[in-house]
Amino acid sequence: MKNFNIKIGALAVVIALGTFTSCQEDDDNLFNENDISSVEENDFLAKGTCDPNKFMLIDAITGTDYNSKISTMIDDRSCSYDYKQSTYGSSYRWGGYRLNSANNQSGKLQVRMERTTPKLNYAHNKYIQLSATVRILNAGSVKDMVADTSMSDNDGTYIAQVKGKHDKIQGKESRDPAIALFIAKPKRENNGKGDIIYENGKVKEFKIFSEQVTKRGGSGSSGRKLVYITTVKRNKNFDVVIKSTFKTVNGLKKQFIDYTINGVSKSIPVSSKNTANQTTVPLETRIRMGAYRCKGGTAEILWRDNLTVTKN
């Protein structure tokens, strides 16, 4: 195995990422087609890939881990691929996060290869921020004649997601819910219902959306919505800044997600209501990045070595 192919060790390591198993061993259900809910995580990291013969601790690599400023561990459930580091023919150094839809199995968690920031507990004016340059080579694609703004659309791969725990969790809500996700979809004709638009045999562009909860713990069309952000060209640099902030406003504890993606900025106030319409209190937050979800084809998301995490 080359030095730039980083794998997770099979020994459990106590960190904030959670208990992760190989994609054959995971017994949680795949998300329903219309129910893209978040992943529940616990307090241990176990082996992360489907290849038990080539594991190595990520911090035992000889050489430089290009994305180590967020974490030296990867939640790797991409059985077909390893995390890869390369210049990809550019003048920059990239960490490559690759997925294969063939690794999705009925009754199992969706394929992913992600890292996570440390968690941030609630405190007024505290925040955690992730910044980096990103390129997209491929994102999951499924031709289903569904508009790309619909939560029922199966196209796309998440490049990042903000987690946000709250109190008063309801029975069917995730114990570690996502509150804002950022998904890249191959650009298609007819508002996502037509054919993918190609250039020189490759996907020409990717549309990026924010997937925002309308209620904490929400999933699918009843609990989330897609908001278009920008369109980026394949294999071209674009900058990503994602910030999760806690604030006390008029005596109430609030959470806000601020992002700038490819020059487009927005602030999202996170709902204080849960799926039972109860007022909740935010407890903690963190940000995951890499590549997550691929329901058709393959996905490959590149994160440059300028990735930084700021936490106050």
Secondary structure, DSSP 8 states (H G I E B T S, - for coil): --TT-B---SS-B-SSS-----TTT--S---BTTB-------S-B---SS-TTS---GGG-SS--TTTTT-S--EE--TT--BEEE-TTSSS-EEEEEEEGGG--TTS---EEEEE---EE--TT-EEEEEEEEEEEE------S--TTSTT----EEEEEEEEEESS--TTS-SS-EEEEEEEEE-BSGGGTS-B-EETTEE-EEEEEEEEESSBT--HHHHEEEEEEEEEETT--EEEEEEEEEEEETTEEEEEEEEEETTEEEEEE--SBBTTS-B--EEEEEEEEEEE--SSSEEEEEEETT-EEEE-
